[in-house]
Amino acid sequence: MFSDLITSKARVKLLNVFLTNPFEMFHVRELVRKTSDEINAVRRELQFLEKKGILTREPRANRVYYSLSKNYPFYFDLLRLGSKTIGLGFEIIKNKVKLGRIKFAMFSGKFARKLKEGPEEIDLLVVGTVVLPELALLVREEEKKISSEINYTVMTEDEFAFRKKKRDPFILSILSGSRIMLIGDEESMLA
């Protein structure tokens, strides 16, 4: 969680807003509404995050907008961290025991970056002995929040190993793309 690393609650809330919507720009007052913090606290944190290069500032007419800076050296690391600490990724990690025995759980890189994908592309792959109703509940709750369908696939370890060994095109397409591991070791998944 960001709160484990960052002591400023206002900064954590701001980062959550930006990482949930990595391609959007936000006006200061909009950020005040989204974080429920005082305007001075929001402005102070925005200045700090801009000074560190995490956010970019763009004046437009009589307003100032902020967005995540893609030039920040740790931009993709922030997106990975956000995927694990916000939304569905956080819920999967938090509810790991209720979900069964998960060997691997991963988001596609496109899903984590909030890039639109084709309907056949997978957003989430879960491998193991999974309690499907529990996972489906978490996915449905996230779909409501983001107003978008989440494509996910669940398979047993044996099925995953078999399909990987047979060089199944579906599995190869997942493994050849970018990904963010929520649970499990990426190297052992690819081996």
JOQUI-V778598 format. One record per backbone hydrogen bond with DSSP energy under -1.0 kcal/mol. NH is the residue of the N-H (numbers start at 1). CO is the residue of the C=O. If there is no record, write none. Layout:
nh={NH/NH}
co={CO/CO}
This chain:
nh={4/5/6/12/13/14/15/16/17/18/19/20/21/24/26/31/32/33/34/35/36/42/43/44/45/46/47/48/49/50/51/52/53/54/55/56/58/60/63/65/66/67/69/72/75/78/79/80/81/82/83/84/85/86/91/92/93/94/95/96/99/100/101/103/104/105/106/107/108/109/112/113/114/115/121/123/124/125/126/127/128/129/131/132/135/136/137/138/139/140/141/142/143/144/145/146/147/148/153/155/160/161/162/163/164/165/166/167/168/172/173/174/175/176/180/182/183/189/190/191}
co={1/2/2/8/9/10/11/12/13/14/15/16/17/21/66/27/28/29/30/31/32/38/39/40/41/42/43/44/45/46/47/48/50/49/49/67/65/63/60/58/26/56/54/69/72/74/75/76/77/78/79/80/81/82/87/88/89/90/91/93/95/97/129/127/127/183/125/180/123/178/108/109/111/110/118/151/151/106/153/104/155/101/99/130/131/132/133/134/135/136/137/138/139/140/141/142/143/143/124/126/156/157/158/159/160/161/162/164/163/168/169/170/171/172/107/105/105/185/186/187}
